[in-house]
Amino acid sequence: MVRFLHCRDCGDELHDPMHTLAGYCWDCRETAAIEARKHWCIAPLHKSNYMLITNRDLLAGLNNKGGLIR
């Protein structure tokens, strides 16, 4: 098991054992999570469940009650 003593991105020293396993400090992990969330959304389907959308092309025409929009 590899333990990191410094953050992979900013180089700050890591004190928490949980962070040493991940290799990133709290701020860098939060920044990476925000960046990852920019590329997906959750859309409700008509009379069904919610669907995780990662491809923007799937969103066009998803609502069959509003007509096909492309």
Backbone hydrogen bonds, N-H to C=O, Kabsch-Sander energy under -0.5 kcal/mol:
donor,donor_aa,acceptor,acceptor_aa,energy
4,F,20,T,-2.0
7,C,12,D,-2.7
8,R,23,G,-2.5
11,G,7,C,-0.6
14,L,5,L,-2.4
20,T,16,D,-1.5
21,L,17,P,-1.1
22,A,18,M,-1.2
23,G,19,H,-2.8
24,Y,19,H,-0.6
29,R,25,C,-2.2
30,E,26,W,-2.2
31,T,27,D,-2.2
32,A,28,C,-2.1
33,A,29,R,-2.0
34,I,30,E,-2.3
35,E,31,T,-2.0
36,A,32,A,-2.0
37,R,33,A,-2.1
38,K,34,I,-0.8
38,K,35,E,-0.5
39,H,36,A,-1.3
40,W,37,R,-1.0
41,C,53,I,-2.1
43,A,41,C,-0.5
43,A,51,M,-2.6
45,L,49,N,-2.1
48,S,45,L,-1.5
51,M,43,A,-2.6
53,I,41,C,-3.2
53,I,51,M,-0.6
54,T,52,L,-0.6
56,R,54,T,-0.5
58,L,55,N,-1.1
59,L,55,N,-0.6
59,L,56,R,-0.7
60,A,56,R,-0.8
62,L,59,L,-1.4
64,N,62,L,-1.0
66,G,63,N,-0.7
69,I,67,G,-0.6
70,R,68,L,-0.5
